[in-house]
Amino acid sequence: MYSILLSAGWPIWPLLLISIIGLAIVLERSWYLRQIHIFPKDCLETAFSLCNQMLKDNKPSDAQISALTQLSPASPLLACVLKEKLNGSSSDAALEELQAVAQMTWFKLDRYLGILATIATIAPLLGLFGTVVGMIEIFGSQGAINGAGSPQQLAHGISVALYNTAFGLLIAIPALAAWRGLRALANERQRECEEFTRQLFKKLYSQS
């Protein structure tokens, strides 16, 4: 592998760097967007238990709602509905505050996906750049100009061109596939958050 990197020349190093960054993002987002992480076992049970408690005029404490907020990335949405109802906010005021909290939650779900999409876009361009560098090495040498370039130099220039093209595509294709998969997963988690929050909001504000 190391010999391949040497044969590909210095343009391969930016490709290697972005491939490491891309792999780190894929692993981190795959872990973060797991359903068990967004909705742990006790999160929904706690939220709807506090909701039922509130409907029975047995108001939960601020500490209980704050504890709910810390359970998962989605729990601030559920806690926001409970907090607004506890504070006596109207449904319109609660919706306005809920939208602000939702924006922060969606940002957490979408984090780093833009970088992954950028990697999928620029990897082929970096590969093309390496191809151009390889062609320059082939035709830019004094020997090539005089028609007497060495076979070793010619082979090196060709290897730089081809290796960089291959590496660019090898990085871009999985990065694009991973981005589309993680984008769909983030959208699914967002829909789940919206649905559970809607159920909680409807339950608390059905008589408002």
C-alpha positions as a Markdown table, in Angstrom:
| # | Residue | x | y | z |
|---|---|---|---|---|
| 1 | Met | 0.0 | 0.0 | 0.0 |
| 2 | Tyr | 2.8 | 2.4 | 0.9 |
| 3 | Ser | 4.5 | 1.7 | -2.4 |
| 4 | Ile | 1.3 | 2.6 | -4.2 |
| 5 | Leu | 1.1 | 5.9 | -2.4 |
| 6 | Leu | 4.7 | 6.6 | -3.4 |
| 7 | Ser | 4.0 | 5.7 | -7.0 |
| 8 | Ala | 0.9 | 8.1 | -7.0 |
| 9 | Gly | 3.1 | 11.0 | -6.0 |
| 10 | Trp | 2.4 | 14.0 | -3.7 |
| 11 | Pro | -1.1 | 14.8 | -5.1 |
| 12 | Ile | -2.4 | 11.6 | -3.4 |
| 13 | Trp | -1.9 | 13.0 | 0.1 |
| 14 | Pro | -4.8 | 15.5 | 0.0 |
| 15 | Leu | -7.0 | 12.6 | -1.2 |
| 16 | Leu | -5.8 | 10.4 | 1.6 |
| 17 | Leu | -6.5 | 13.2 | 4.1 |
| 18 | Ile | -10.1 | 13.8 | 3.0 |
| 19 | Ser | -10.7 | 10.0 | 2.9 |
| 20 | Ile | -9.7 | 9.8 | 6.6 |
| 21 | Ile | -12.0 | 12.8 | 7.4 |
| 22 | Gly | -14.9 | 11.2 | 5.4 |
| 23 | Leu | -14.5 | 7.8 | 7.1 |
| 24 | Ala | -14.5 | 9.5 | 10.5 |
| 25 | Ile | -17.7 | 11.4 | 9.7 |
| 26 | Val | -19.4 | 8.2 | 8.4 |
| 27 | Leu | -18.6 | 6.3 | 11.6 |
| 28 | Glu | -19.6 | 9.2 | 13.9 |
| 29 | Arg | -22.9 | 9.9 | 12.1 |
| 30 | Ser | -23.7 | 6.2 | 11.9 |
| 31 | Trp | -23.3 | 6.0 | 15.7 |
| 32 | Tyr | -25.1 | 9.3 | 16.4 |
| 33 | Leu | -28.2 | 8.6 | 14.3 |
| 34 | Arg | -29.0 | 5.2 | 15.8 |
| 35 | Gln | -32.6 | 5.1 | 16.9 |
| 36 | Ile | -31.5 | 3.8 | 20.4 |
| 37 | His | -29.4 | 7.0 | 20.7 |
| 38 | Ile | -32.0 | 9.5 | 19.5 |
| 39 | Phe | -34.8 | 7.7 | 21.4 |
| 40 | Pro | -33.3 | 5.7 | 24.3 |
| 41 | Lys | -35.6 | 3.3 | 26.2 |
| 42 | Asp | -36.6 | 5.7 | 29.0 |
| 43 | Cys | -36.9 | 8.9 | 26.9 |
| 44 | Leu | -40.4 | 8.5 | 25.5 |
| 45 | Glu | -41.7 | 6.7 | 28.6 |
| 46 | Thr | -40.5 | 9.5 | 30.8 |
| 47 | Ala | -42.0 | 12.2 | 28.5 |
| 48 | Phe | -45.4 | 10.7 | 28.3 |
| 49 | Ser | -45.4 | 9.7 | 32.0 |
| 50 | Leu | -44.8 | 13.4 | 32.9 |
| 51 | Cys | -47.5 | 14.3 | 30.4 |
| 52 | Asn | -50.1 | 12.0 | 32.0 |
| 53 | Gln | -49.0 | 13.4 | 35.4 |
| 54 | Met | -49.6 | 16.9 | 34.2 |
| 55 | Leu | -53.0 | 16.1 | 32.8 |
| 56 | Lys | -54.0 | 14.8 | 36.3 |
| 57 | Asp | -53.1 | 18.2 | 37.7 |
| 58 | Asn | -50.1 | 16.7 | 39.4 |
| 59 | Lys | -47.5 | 19.1 | 38.0 |
| 60 | Pro | -43.9 | 17.8 | 37.5 |
| 61 | Ser | -41.0 | 19.7 | 38.9 |
| 62 | Asp | -38.6 | 21.7 | 36.9 |
| 63 | Ala | -35.9 | 19.3 | 37.9 |
| 64 | Gln | -37.8 | 16.4 | 36.3 |
| 65 | Ile | -38.2 | 18.3 | 33.0 |
| 66 | Ser | -34.5 | 19.3 | 33.1 |
| 67 | Ala | -33.6 | 15.7 | 33.6 |
| 68 | Leu | -35.7 | 14.7 | 30.6 |
| 69 | Thr | -33.8 | 17.3 | 28.5 |
| 70 | Gln | -30.5 | 15.5 | 29.1 |
| 71 | Leu | -31.7 | 12.0 | 28.1 |
| 72 | Ser | -31.1 | 12.2 | 24.4 |
| 73 | Pro | -30.7 | 14.6 | 21.4 |
| 74 | Ala | -34.5 | 14.5 | 20.8 |
| 75 | Ser | -35.6 | 15.0 | 24.4 |
| 76 | Pro | -35.3 | 18.8 | 24.4 |
| 77 | Leu | -38.2 | 18.8 | 21.9 |
| 78 | Leu | -40.4 | 16.7 | 24.3 |
| 79 | Ala | -39.3 | 18.7 | 27.3 |
| 80 | Cys | -40.1 | 22.0 | 25.5 |
| 81 | Val | -43.7 | 21.0 | 25.1 |
| 82 | Leu | -44.0 | 20.0 | 28.8 |
| 83 | Lys | -42.2 | 23.1 | 30.0 |
| 84 | Glu | -44.4 | 25.4 | 27.9 |
| 85 | Lys | -47.6 | 23.7 | 29.2 |
| 86 | Leu | -46.2 | 23.9 | 32.8 |
| 87 | Asn | -45.6 | 27.6 | 32.4 |
| 88 | Gly | -49.2 | 28.2 | 31.1 |
| 89 | Ser | -48.1 | 29.2 | 27.6 |
| 90 | Ser | -50.8 | 29.3 | 24.8 |
| 91 | Ser | -50.6 | 26.8 | 22.0 |
| 92 | Asp | -49.3 | 29.5 | 19.6 |
| 93 | Ala | -46.6 | 30.6 | 22.0 |
| 94 | Ala | -45.6 | 27.0 | 22.6 |
| 95 | Leu | -45.4 | 26.3 | 18.9 |
| 96 | Glu | -43.1 | 29.3 | 18.4 |
| 97 | Glu | -40.8 | 28.1 | 21.1 |
| 98 | Leu | -40.9 | 24.5 | 19.8 |
| 99 | Gln | -39.9 | 25.6 | 16.4 |
| 100 | Ala | -36.8 | 27.3 | 17.8 |
| 101 | Val | -35.8 | 24.1 | 19.7 |
| 102 | Ala | -36.5 | 22.0 | 16.6 |
| 103 | Gln | -34.1 | 24.1 | 14.5 |
| 104 | Met | -31.3 | 23.3 | 17.0 |
| 105 | Thr | -32.3 | 19.6 | 17.0 |
| 106 | Trp | -32.2 | 19.4 | 13.2 |
| 107 | Phe | -28.8 | 21.1 | 13.2 |
| 108 | Lys | -27.5 | 18.3 | 15.4 |
| 109 | Leu | -29.0 | 15.6 | 13.2 |
| 110 | Asp | -27.5 | 17.2 | 10.1 |
| 111 | Arg | -24.1 | 18.0 | 11.5 |
| 112 | Tyr | -21.1 | 17.1 | 9.3 |
| 113 | Leu | -23.3 | 15.8 | 6.5 |
| 114 | Gly | -22.4 | 18.9 | 4.4 |
| 115 | Ile | -18.7 | 18.2 | 4.8 |
| 116 | Leu | -19.3 | 14.6 | 3.6 |
| 117 | Ala | -21.2 | 15.9 | 0.6 |
| 118 | Thr | -18.3 | 18.3 | -0.1 |
| 119 | Ile | -15.8 | 15.4 | 0.1 |
| 120 | Ala | -17.8 | 13.4 | -2.4 |
| 121 | Thr | -17.8 | 16.4 | -4.7 |
| 122 | Ile | -14.1 | 17.5 | -4.5 |
| 123 | Ala | -12.5 | 14.0 | -4.5 |
| 124 | Pro | -12.9 | 13.5 | -8.3 |
| 125 | Leu | -11.6 | 17.0 | -8.8 |
| 126 | Leu | -8.5 | 16.3 | -6.7 |
| 127 | Gly | -8.1 | 13.1 | -8.7 |
| 128 | Leu | -8.3 | 15.1 | -11.9 |
| 129 | Phe | -5.7 | 17.5 | -10.4 |
| 130 | Gly | -3.4 | 14.5 | -9.8 |
| 131 | Thr | -3.9 | 13.4 | -13.3 |
| 132 | Val | -2.9 | 16.8 | -14.7 |
| 133 | Val | 0.2 | 16.7 | -12.5 |
| 134 | Gly | 1.1 | 13.3 | -13.9 |
| 135 | Met | 0.7 | 14.5 | -17.4 |
| 136 | Ile | 2.8 | 17.5 | -16.7 |
| 137 | Glu | 5.6 | 15.2 | -15.4 |
| 138 | Ile | 5.3 | 13.2 | -18.6 |
| 139 | Phe | 5.5 | 16.1 | -21.1 |
| 140 | Gly | 7.2 | 18.7 | -19.0 |
| 141 | Ser | 10.6 | 17.0 | -18.7 |
| 142 | Gln | 13.5 | 18.2 | -20.8 |
| 143 | Gly | 14.0 | 14.6 | -22.1 |
| 144 | Ala | 10.3 | 14.4 | -23.2 |
| 145 | Ile | 10.7 | 17.6 | -25.1 |
| 146 | Asn | 13.7 | 16.3 | -27.0 |
| 147 | Gly | 11.9 | 13.1 | -27.7 |
| 148 | Ala | 14.3 | 11.1 | -25.5 |
| 149 | Gly | 12.5 | 10.8 | -22.2 |
| 150 | Ser | 13.4 | 7.9 | -20.0 |
| 151 | Pro | 10.9 | 5.0 | -19.8 |
| 152 | Gln | 11.1 | 5.2 | -16.0 |
| 153 | Gln | 10.0 | 8.9 | -16.0 |
| 154 | Leu | 7.3 | 8.1 | -18.5 |
| 155 | Ala | 6.0 | 5.2 | -16.3 |
| 156 | His | 6.1 | 7.4 | -13.2 |
| 157 | Gly | 4.1 | 10.1 | -14.8 |
| 158 | Ile | 1.5 | 7.7 | -16.1 |
| 159 | Ser | 1.2 | 6.0 | -12.7 |
| 160 | Val | 0.7 | 9.4 | -11.0 |
| 161 | Ala | -2.1 | 10.2 | -13.4 |
| 162 | Leu | -3.9 | 6.9 | -13.2 |
| 163 | Tyr | -3.5 | 6.3 | -9.4 |
| 164 | Asn | -4.9 | 9.8 | -8.6 |
| 165 | Thr | -7.8 | 9.3 | -10.9 |
| 166 | Ala | -8.6 | 5.9 | -9.4 |
| 167 | Phe | -8.2 | 7.2 | -5.8 |
| 168 | Gly | -10.4 | 10.2 | -6.5 |
| 169 | Leu | -13.2 | 7.9 | -7.7 |
| 170 | Leu | -12.6 | 5.3 | -5.0 |
| 171 | Ile | -13.2 | 8.0 | -2.4 |
| 172 | Ala | -16.0 | 9.9 | -4.1 |
| 173 | Ile | -18.3 | 6.9 | -4.9 |
| 174 | Pro | -18.5 | 5.5 | -1.3 |
| 175 | Ala | -18.7 | 9.1 | 0.1 |
| 176 | Leu | -21.6 | 9.9 | -2.1 |
| 177 | Ala | -23.4 | 6.6 | -1.2 |
| 178 | Ala | -22.7 | 7.2 | 2.5 |
| 179 | Trp | -24.0 | 10.8 | 2.3 |
| 180 | Arg | -27.2 | 9.7 | 0.7 |
| 181 | Gly | -27.7 | 6.9 | 3.2 |
| 182 | Leu | -27.0 | 9.2 | 6.2 |
| 183 | Arg | -29.1 | 12.0 | 4.8 |
| 184 | Ala | -32.1 | 9.5 | 4.5 |
| 185 | Leu | -31.4 | 8.3 | 8.1 |
| 186 | Ala | -31.3 | 11.9 | 9.4 |
| 187 | Asn | -34.6 | 12.7 | 7.7 |
| 188 | Glu | -36.1 | 9.5 | 9.2 |
| 189 | Arg | -35.0 | 10.6 | 12.7 |
| 190 | Gln | -36.4 | 14.0 | 12.1 |
| 191 | Arg | -39.8 | 12.6 | 11.1 |
| 192 | Glu | -39.8 | 10.5 | 14.2 |
| 193 | Cys | -39.0 | 13.5 | 16.4 |
| 194 | Glu | -41.8 | 15.4 | 14.7 |
| 195 | Glu | -44.3 | 12.6 | 15.2 |
| 196 | Phe | -43.6 | 12.0 | 18.9 |
| 197 | Thr | -43.6 | 15.7 | 19.6 |
| 198 | Arg | -46.9 | 16.2 | 17.7 |
| 199 | Gln | -48.5 | 13.4 | 19.8 |
| 200 | Leu | -47.3 | 15.0 | 23.0 |
| 201 | Phe | -48.4 | 18.5 | 21.9 |
| 202 | Lys | -51.8 | 17.2 | 20.8 |
| 203 | Lys | -52.3 | 15.4 | 24.1 |
| 204 | Leu | -51.5 | 18.5 | 26.2 |
| 205 | Tyr | -53.1 | 21.1 | 24.1 |
| 206 | Ser | -56.2 | 19.3 | 22.8 |
| 207 | Gln | -58.4 | 21.3 | 25.0 |
| 208 | Ser | -56.7 | 24.7 | 24.3 |
